[in-house]
Amino acid sequence: MSSHIHLLCKATNSFLLSDIMRDFKKFTSKKIIQTIIDEPESRKEWMLDYFEKVCSHLKREQSYKVWQDGYHA
């Protein structure tokens, strides 16, 4: 399935798993959106429109939403 990902990760030292997941999702979502914009992709407009519509109901100021909120530890 190309619509989701499974990760095995472990928080060490003073890091919290929630912080690791937050940073992972923030970094990868920015890279995914930038790659869609930069690369010649036939579905570019469709994907950007989809990611934009997904966050239209959110209270926080956000242009695109790639990941669902939360994670299942």
Secondary structure, DSSP 8 states (H G I E B T S, - for coil): --S---------TT--HHHHHHHHHHHHHHHHHHHHHHS--TTHHHHHHHHHHHTTT-SS--S---S-S----
